[in-house]
Amino acid sequence: MARLSDIIEEFLKQLIEESSEEELQIQRNELASYFSCAPSQINYVLTTRFTIDKGYYIESKRGGGGCILIKKIEFGHQKSLLEAINEKIGNSLTYEGGVQVINGLLEANIITHRESGLMKIAISDRTLGVIDSKNKLRADILKAMTATIIY
């Protein structure tokens, strides 16, 4: 018997495939009601099954009962670039390592000076504060920003 998470994932993937748009907009609460589950179950599926490395970009919109936008990313030839960057970043990254990656993107003209500054601020120790898993979070943030910029 399939788990509820699997069923929700397949349902959303089917909606995305059937959509004439490049994105799917859903209401978290309505979807939770449809599947008779908690909205946190929908969040779990979105955060674990619809990740950037799996070809999806998720955006939460405030208001309107928890509107979620799911975009399917078409990788094409850019996937190898993103794979190389993600491999360099790894699962954990110091601030200095992040700055090296960002400077490499800047030198390759993949990002602008402005984007470079914003990315450095986003991954700085000061911004991340006293979080225990700071280096893992820093790696995840940098991967998400890089994928968003590339695509």
Residue frames as a rotation matrix with the C-alpha (Angstrom) as fourth column:
MET 1
0.580 0.815 0.000 0.00
0.815 -0.580 0.000 0.00
0.000 0.000 -1.000 0.00
ALA 2
-0.132 -0.636 0.760 1.35
0.597 -0.663 -0.451 3.41
0.791 0.394 0.468 -0.96
ARG 3
-0.426 -0.087 -0.901 2.13
0.845 -0.394 -0.361 5.94
-0.323 -0.915 0.241 1.72
LEU 4
0.628 0.741 -0.236 0.20
0.641 -0.666 -0.382 9.20
-0.440 0.088 -0.894 1.81
SER 5
0.138 -0.665 -0.734 3.37
-0.217 -0.743 0.633 11.17
-0.966 0.072 -0.247 1.00
ASP 6
-0.791 -0.436 0.429 3.84
0.248 0.412 0.877 9.12
-0.559 0.800 -0.218 -2.18
ILE 7
-0.057 0.879 0.473 0.21
0.981 0.138 -0.138 9.64
-0.187 0.456 -0.870 -3.18
ILE 8
0.676 0.268 -0.687 0.41
0.275 -0.956 -0.103 13.42
-0.684 -0.119 -0.720 -2.65
GLU 9
-0.303 -0.879 -0.368 3.67
-0.207 -0.317 0.926 13.58
-0.930 0.356 -0.086 -4.60
GLU 10
-0.748 0.041 0.663 2.22
0.583 0.518 0.626 11.69
-0.317 0.855 -0.411 -7.57
PHE 11
0.342 0.940 0.002 -0.94
0.882 -0.321 -0.346 13.81
-0.324 0.120 -0.938 -7.48
LEU 12
0.507 -0.206 -0.837 1.08
-0.054 -0.977 0.207 17.04
-0.860 -0.060 -0.506 -7.62
LYS 13
-0.616 -0.787 0.023 3.37
-0.077 0.090 0.993 15.73
-0.784 0.610 -0.117 -10.37
GLN 14
-0.409 0.563 0.718 0.33
0.887 0.430 0.168 14.78
-0.214 0.705 -0.676 -12.43
LEU 15
0.645 0.653 -0.396 -1.16
0.576 -0.756 -0.309 18.27
-0.501 -0.028 -0.865 -11.96
ILE 16
0.057 -0.725 -0.686 2.12
-0.267 -0.674 0.689 19.82
-0.962 0.144 -0.232 -13.06
GLU 17
-0.788 -0.369 0.493 2.27
0.292 0.480 0.827 17.63
-0.542 0.796 -0.270 -16.17
GLU 18
-0.108 0.864 0.491 -1.34
0.988 0.148 -0.043 18.44
-0.109 0.481 -0.870 -17.09
SER 19
0.374 0.233 -0.898 -0.88
0.365 -0.927 -0.088 22.17
-0.852 -0.295 -0.432 -16.53
SER 20
0.671 -0.112 0.733 -0.49
0.706 -0.207 -0.677 24.36
0.227 0.972 -0.060 -19.60
GLU 21
0.856 -0.399 0.328 1.58
-0.459 -0.879 0.129 26.79
0.237 -0.261 -0.936 -17.52
GLU 22
0.019 -0.926 -0.378 5.20
-0.099 0.374 -0.922 26.32
0.995 0.055 -0.084 -16.47
GLU 23
-0.915 -0.295 0.276 4.07
-0.272 -0.055 -0.961 26.47
0.298 -0.954 -0.030 -12.86
LEU 24
-0.127 0.866 -0.484 1.36
0.505 0.477 0.719 25.16
0.854 -0.153 -0.498 -10.57
GLN 25
-0.686 -0.002 0.727 -0.29
-0.527 -0.687 -0.500 27.22
0.501 -0.726 0.470 -7.87
ILE 26
-0.161 0.611 -0.775 -1.95
0.466 0.739 0.487 25.33
0.870 -0.283 -0.404 -5.02
GLN 27
0.204 0.278 0.939 -3.59
-0.760 -0.560 0.331 26.16
0.617 -0.781 0.097 -1.71
ARG 28
-0.775 -0.612 -0.158 -1.91
-0.364 0.636 -0.681 24.16
0.517 -0.470 -0.715 1.05
ASN 29
-0.671 0.555 0.492 -5.06
-0.518 0.123 -0.846 24.02
-0.530 -0.822 0.205 3.22
GLU 30
0.350 0.824 -0.445 -7.29
-0.908 0.182 -0.378 22.93
-0.231 0.536 0.812 0.33
LEU 31
-0.014 -0.458 -0.889 -4.85
-0.606 0.711 -0.357 20.20
0.795 0.534 -0.287 -0.63
ALA 32
-0.927 -0.308 0.216 -4.63
-0.341 0.448 -0.826 19.04
0.158 -0.839 -0.520 3.00
SER 33
-0.235 0.930 0.282 -8.42
-0.726 0.024 -0.687 18.95
-0.646 -0.366 0.670 3.16
TYR 34
0.356 0.334 -0.873 -8.60
-0.897 0.383 -0.219 16.97
0.261 0.861 0.436 -0.10
PHE 35
-0.182 -0.546 -0.818 -6.23
-0.242 0.831 -0.501 14.33
0.953 0.107 -0.283 1.32
SER 36
0.826 0.563 0.021 -7.68
-0.108 0.121 0.987 14.53
0.553 -0.818 0.161 4.86
CYS 37
0.197 -0.832 -0.518 -4.30
0.920 0.339 -0.195 15.31
0.338 -0.438 0.833 6.35
ALA 38
0.512 -0.119 -0.851 -2.59
0.498 -0.766 0.407 18.12
-0.699 -0.632 -0.333 8.22
PRO 39
0.980 -0.180 -0.083 -1.09
-0.183 -0.661 -0.728 21.01
0.076 0.728 -0.681 6.21
SER 40
0.265 -0.936 0.232 2.28
-0.784 -0.069 0.617 20.00
-0.562 -0.346 -0.751 7.68
GLN 41
0.175 -0.139 0.975 2.04
0.325 0.943 0.076 16.76
-0.929 0.304 0.210 5.65
ILE 42
0.902 0.150 0.405 1.77
0.432 -0.286 -0.856 18.87
-0.013 0.946 -0.323 2.49
ASN 43
0.730 -0.684 0.022 4.80
-0.682 -0.724 0.106 20.90
-0.056 -0.092 -0.994 3.63
TYR 44
0.153 -0.676 0.721 6.73
-0.326 0.654 0.683 17.68
-0.933 -0.339 -0.120 4.22
VAL 45
0.469 0.078 0.880 6.02
0.678 0.606 -0.416 16.44
-0.565 0.792 0.231 0.70
LEU 46
0.975 -0.056 0.214 6.96
0.106 -0.729 -0.676 19.78
0.194 0.682 -0.705 -0.84
THR 47
0.595 -0.784 0.178 10.23
-0.788 -0.526 0.320 20.16
-0.157 -0.331 -0.931 1.08
THR 48
-0.048 -0.650 0.758 11.42
-0.373 0.716 0.590 16.58
-0.926 -0.255 -0.277 0.58
ARG 49
0.059 0.164 0.985 10.06
0.640 0.751 -0.163 15.60
-0.766 0.640 -0.061 -2.85
PHE 50
0.752 0.266 0.604 10.04
0.641 -0.511 -0.573 18.89
0.156 0.817 -0.554 -4.78
THR 51
0.435 -0.704 -0.562 13.58
0.293 -0.480 0.827 20.14
-0.852 -0.524 -0.003 -4.27
ILE 52
0.526 -0.298 -0.796 15.81
-0.713 -0.665 -0.222 22.08
-0.463 0.685 -0.563 -6.63
ASP 53
-0.561 -0.828 0.024 18.11
-0.689 0.482 0.541 19.11
-0.460 0.287 -0.840 -7.21
LYS 54
-0.495 0.478 0.726 15.03
0.464 0.851 -0.245 17.12
-0.735 0.216 -0.643 -8.29
GLY 55
-0.799 0.056 0.599 14.06
0.564 -0.277 0.778 19.83
0.210 0.959 0.190 -10.79
TYR 56
0.287 0.952 0.106 11.51
0.788 -0.298 0.538 21.86
0.544 -0.071 -0.836 -8.83
TYR 57
-0.870 -0.407 0.279 11.42
0.195 -0.802 -0.565 25.35
0.453 -0.437 0.777 -7.37
ILE 58
0.034 0.883 -0.468 8.94
0.930 0.144 0.338 26.03
0.366 -0.447 -0.816 -4.57
GLU 59
-0.847 -0.213 0.487 7.78
0.067 -0.952 -0.300 29.48
0.528 -0.221 0.820 -3.57
SER 60
-0.273 0.759 -0.592 5.43
0.959 0.169 -0.226 30.22
-0.071 -0.629 -0.774 -0.68
LYS 61
-0.534 0.201 0.822 3.22
0.170 -0.926 0.337 33.25
0.829 0.319 0.460 -1.06
ARG 62
-0.951 0.149 -0.272 1.99
0.246 -0.167 -0.955 34.98
-0.188 -0.975 0.122 2.07
GLY 63
-0.479 0.851 -0.215 -1.72
-0.658 -0.510 -0.554 35.42
-0.581 -0.124 0.804 2.60
GLY 64
-0.042 0.576 -0.816 -4.52
-0.959 0.206 0.195 33.75
0.281 0.791 0.544 0.73
GLY 65
0.755 0.470 0.457 -4.54
-0.617 0.746 0.252 30.64
-0.223 -0.472 0.853 2.92
GLY 66
0.112 -0.811 0.574 -1.05
-0.270 0.531 0.803 29.36
-0.956 -0.245 -0.160 2.23
CYS 67
0.944 0.207 -0.257 -0.63
-0.281 0.094 -0.955 29.64
-0.174 0.974 0.147 -1.52
ILE 68
0.081 -0.920 0.382 2.28
-0.027 0.382 0.924 27.60
-0.996 -0.085 0.006 -2.87
LEU 69
0.704 0.015 -0.710 3.84
-0.693 -0.206 -0.691 27.98
-0.157 0.978 -0.135 -6.31
ILE 70
0.255 -0.611 0.750 5.61
0.134 0.790 0.598 24.92
-0.958 -0.052 0.283 -7.77
LYS 71
0.595 -0.152 -0.790 7.78
-0.769 -0.394 -0.503 25.50
-0.235 0.906 -0.351 -10.83
LYS 72
0.754 -0.387 0.531 9.33
0.442 0.897 0.025 22.70
-0.486 0.216 0.847 -12.86
ILE 73
0.291 -0.760 -0.581 12.87
-0.587 -0.622 0.518 23.60
-0.755 0.190 -0.627 -13.84
GLU 74
0.992 -0.082 0.100 14.03
0.129 0.562 -0.817 22.58
0.010 0.823 0.568 -17.29
PHE 75
0.516 -0.850 -0.104 17.71
0.147 -0.032 0.989 21.84
-0.844 -0.525 0.109 -16.83
GLY 76
0.982 -0.179 -0.058 19.10
-0.081 -0.125 -0.989 21.34
0.170 0.976 -0.137 -20.31
HIS 77
0.339 -0.937 -0.086 22.85
0.429 0.236 -0.872 21.90
0.837 0.258 0.482 -20.68
GLN 78
0.066 -0.285 0.956 22.96
-0.610 -0.770 -0.187 24.04
0.789 -0.571 -0.225 -17.55
LYS 79
0.936 0.352 0.029 22.50
-0.241 0.577 0.780 21.01
0.258 -0.737 0.625 -15.31
SER 80
0.458 -0.830 -0.319 26.16
0.737 0.555 -0.387 20.05
0.498 -0.058 0.865 -15.56
LEU 81
-0.324 -0.528 0.785 27.13
-0.005 -0.829 -0.560 23.56
0.946 -0.185 0.266 -14.40
LEU 82
0.342 0.546 0.765 24.77
-0.785 -0.281 0.552 23.35
0.516 -0.789 0.332 -11.45
GLU 83
0.934 -0.041 -0.355 25.96
0.169 0.926 0.337 19.83
0.315 -0.375 0.872 -10.62
ALA 84
0.022 -1.000 -0.004 29.56
0.629 0.017 -0.777 21.03
0.777 0.015 0.629 -10.60
ILE 85
-0.308 -0.072 0.949 28.69
-0.452 -0.866 -0.213 23.96
0.837 -0.495 0.234 -8.33
ASN 86
0.677 0.646 0.354 26.64
-0.635 0.268 0.724 21.76
0.373 -0.715 0.591 -5.99
GLU 87
0.692 -0.515 -0.505 29.51
0.516 0.843 -0.153 19.26
0.505 -0.155 0.849 -5.82
LYS 88
-0.349 -0.845 0.406 31.89
0.296 -0.510 -0.807 22.07
0.889 -0.162 0.428 -4.87
ILE 89
-0.062 0.424 0.904 29.46
-0.753 -0.614 0.237 23.31
0.655 -0.666 0.357 -2.20
GLY 90
-0.772 -0.210 -0.600 28.78
0.102 0.891 -0.442 19.87
0.627 -0.403 -0.667 -0.77
ASN 91
0.167 0.883 -0.440 26.52
0.629 0.248 0.737 19.28
0.759 -0.399 -0.514 2.25
SER 92
0.694 -0.047 -0.718 28.36
0.627 -0.451 0.635 21.62
-0.354 -0.891 -0.283 4.59
LEU 93
0.208 -0.554 0.806 30.18
0.725 -0.465 -0.507 24.85
0.656 0.690 0.305 3.80
THR 94
-0.180 -0.336 -0.924 32.15
0.847 -0.532 0.029 27.41
-0.501 -0.777 0.380 5.78
TYR 95
0.716 0.410 -0.565 31.69
0.152 -0.882 -0.447 31.10
-0.681 0.234 -0.694 5.06
GLU 96
-0.109 -0.862 -0.495 35.15
-0.552 -0.361 0.752 31.23
-0.827 0.355 -0.436 3.45
GLY 97
-0.734 -0.097 0.672 34.28
0.368 0.776 0.513 28.29
-0.571 0.624 -0.533 1.20
GLY 98
0.296 0.935 0.195 31.02
0.799 -0.130 -0.587 30.00
-0.524 0.329 -0.785 0.24
VAL 99
0.532 -0.188 -0.826 32.85
-0.279 -0.959 0.039 33.20
-0.800 0.210 -0.563 -0.64
GLN 100
-0.607 -0.792 0.060 35.18
-0.257 0.267 0.929 31.18
-0.752 0.549 -0.366 -2.89
VAL 101
-0.409 0.550 0.728 32.20
0.811 0.585 0.014 29.70
-0.418 0.597 -0.685 -4.74
ILE 102
0.635 0.704 -0.319 30.52
0.518 -0.694 -0.500 33.11
-0.573 0.152 -0.805 -5.06
ASN 103
0.162 -0.663 -0.731 33.74
-0.461 -0.705 0.538 34.74
-0.872 0.250 -0.420 -6.31
GLY 104
-0.758 -0.403 0.513 34.07
0.180 0.626 0.759 31.96
-0.627 0.667 -0.402 -8.88
LEU 105
0.071 0.883 0.465 30.54
0.923 0.118 -0.366 32.62
-0.378 0.455 -0.806 -10.11
LEU 106
0.683 0.121 -0.720 31.35
0.050 -0.992 -0.119 36.34
-0.728 0.045 -0.684 -10.30
GLU 107
-0.292 -0.903 -0.315 34.59
-0.415 -0.177 0.892 35.76
-0.862 0.391 -0.323 -12.23
ALA 108
-0.762 0.072 0.644 32.72
0.504 0.691 0.518 33.48
-0.408 0.719 -0.563 -14.67
ASN 109
-0.887 0.442 -0.136 30.14
-0.460 -0.815 0.352 36.26
0.045 0.375 0.926 -15.23
ILE 110
-0.582 0.725 -0.369 27.35
0.568 0.687 0.453 34.00
0.582 0.054 -0.812 -13.98
ILE 111
0.409 0.671 -0.618 26.37
0.910 -0.348 0.223 36.54
-0.065 -0.654 -0.754 -11.32
THR 112
0.427 -0.191 0.884 26.71
0.211 -0.930 -0.303 40.31
0.879 0.316 -0.357 -10.99
HIS 113
-0.712 -0.690 0.132 28.59
0.103 -0.287 -0.952 42.23
0.695 -0.664 0.275 -8.31
ARG 114
-0.311 0.694 0.650 25.25
-0.881 -0.467 0.077 43.07
0.357 -0.548 0.756 -6.72
GLU 115
0.691 0.562 -0.454 24.17
-0.404 0.822 0.401 39.42
0.599 -0.094 0.795 -6.62
SER 116
-0.062 -0.825 -0.562 27.57
0.362 0.506 -0.783 38.51
0.930 -0.252 0.267 -5.21
GLY 117
-0.778 -0.230 0.585 27.13
-0.355 -0.607 -0.711 40.97
0.518 -0.761 0.391 -2.36
LEU 118
0.142 0.931 0.335 23.63
-0.941 0.023 0.337 39.76
0.306 -0.364 0.880 -1.60
MET 119
0.620 0.055 -0.783 24.73
-0.062 0.998 0.021 36.13
0.782 0.036 0.622 -1.61
LYS 120
-0.443 -0.869 -0.223 27.66
0.260 0.113 -0.959 36.85
0.858 -0.482 0.176 0.72
ILE 121
-0.599 0.304 0.740 25.38
-0.738 -0.568 -0.364 38.62
0.310 -0.764 0.565 3.18
ALA 122
0.443 0.884 -0.150 22.85
-0.772 0.461 0.437 35.77
0.455 -0.078 0.887 3.07
ILE 123
0.628 -0.237 -0.742 25.46
0.249 0.964 -0.097 33.15
0.738 -0.124 0.664 4.02
SER 124
-0.243 -0.798 0.552 27.40
-0.348 -0.459 -0.817 35.24
0.905 -0.391 -0.166 6.55
ASP 125
-0.605 -0.070 -0.793 27.83
0.629 0.568 -0.530 34.12
0.488 -0.820 -0.300 10.15
ARG 126
-0.965 0.243 -0.100 26.20
-0.133 -0.779 -0.613 37.33
-0.227 -0.578 0.784 11.29
THR 127
-0.357 0.874 -0.331 23.05
-0.857 -0.166 0.487 36.63
0.371 0.457 0.808 9.26
LEU 128
-0.041 0.322 -0.946 22.87
-0.073 0.943 0.324 32.96
0.996 0.083 -0.015 10.26
GLY 129
0.374 0.247 0.894 23.35
-0.800 -0.401 0.445 33.82
0.469 -0.882 0.048 13.93
VAL 130
-0.381 -0.530 0.758 23.69
-0.899 0.403 -0.170 31.09
-0.216 -0.746 -0.630 16.53
ILE 131
0.707 0.643 -0.294 22.21
-0.703 0.686 -0.188 28.22
0.081 0.340 0.937 14.54
ASP 132
0.367 -0.555 0.747 23.88
-0.349 0.662 0.663 24.89
-0.862 -0.504 0.049 15.39
SER 133
0.130 -0.263 0.956 24.00
0.713 0.695 0.094 23.52
-0.689 0.669 0.277 11.84
LYS 134
0.401 0.004 -0.916 25.15
-0.239 -0.965 -0.110 26.82
-0.884 0.263 -0.386 10.30
ASN 135
-0.585 -0.743 -0.325 27.44
-0.517 0.033 0.855 25.23
-0.624 0.669 -0.404 7.69
LYS 136
-0.665 0.449 0.597 24.72
0.640 0.754 0.146 22.87
-0.384 0.479 -0.789 6.42
LEU 137
0.420 0.855 -0.306 22.22
0.589 -0.512 -0.625 25.73
-0.691 0.083 -0.718 6.22
ARG 138
0.070 -0.493 -0.867 24.83
-0.457 -0.789 0.411 27.87
-0.887 0.368 -0.281 4.45
ALA 139
-0.886 -0.408 0.220 25.36
-0.041 0.542 0.840 25.12
-0.461 0.735 -0.497 1.84
ASP 140
-0.280 0.872 0.402 21.60
0.878 0.402 -0.260 24.72
-0.389 0.280 -0.878 1.30
ILE 141
0.490 0.441 -0.752 21.10
0.200 -0.896 -0.396 28.48
-0.848 0.044 -0.527 0.93
LEU 142
-0.276 -0.696 -0.663 23.95
-0.556 -0.447 0.701 28.82
-0.784 0.562 -0.264 -1.56
LYS 143
-0.856 0.028 0.515 22.71
0.357 0.754 0.551 25.85
-0.373 0.656 -0.656 -3.63
ALA 144
0.114 0.989 0.093 19.20
0.855 -0.050 -0.516 27.31
-0.506 0.138 -0.852 -3.79
MET 145
0.428 0.002 -0.904 20.43
-0.145 -0.987 -0.071 30.78
-0.892 0.162 -0.422 -4.75
THR 146
-0.625 -0.753 -0.205 22.76
-0.378 0.062 0.924 29.37
-0.683 0.655 -0.324 -7.40
ALA 147
-0.660 0.435 0.612 20.05
0.675 0.702 0.228 27.25
-0.331 0.563 -0.757 -8.98
THR 148
0.411 0.856 -0.312 17.63
0.629 -0.515 -0.583 30.16
-0.660 0.043 -0.750 -9.00
ILE 149
0.173 -0.430 -0.886 20.17
-0.433 -0.841 0.324 32.42
-0.885 0.328 -0.331 -10.70
ILE 150
-0.815 -0.565 0.133 21.23
-0.159 0.439 0.884 29.83
-0.558 0.699 -0.447 -13.28
TYR 151
-0.648 0.632 0.425 17.67
0.761 0.523 0.383 28.99
0.019 0.572 -0.820 -14.26
